[in-house]
Amino acid sequence: MSVTVQLKRPVNAHGEEVSELTLREPTTKDIMEIGLPTLLVPSTDGQSVGVEIRQKVVGRYVSRLAQIPMSSVEALNPGDFARCSAAVMGFFEMTDGEETTAPSSD
């Protein structure tokens, strides 16, 4: 599975102007090497947990999954980076019926 993001402002990558980025689905190896794009952050009262999106990690995913240099990711306009971020985050969403806890080792 892959996701194509149309760029509102083209960016240069590998000496060419690119107007869309196709991000392939990450592999387990990608996740192990880059890490998860989110971080769970406990509230100060300890009663709830928030989610922080790790933008630098997301940028590394965009670079790797779209096969463009990090300098091209850094040159994306903010709206295009937001759409690429949404595409990356979509790869990590759980769907209905998927288990959300680790299986027991019984």
Secondary structure, DSSP 8 states (H G I E B T S, - for coil): -EEEEEEEEEEEETTEEEEEEEEE---HHHHHHH--SEEEEE-TTSS-EEEEE-HHHHHHHHHHHHT--HHHHHHS-HHHHHHHHHHHHHTT---TT---S-----
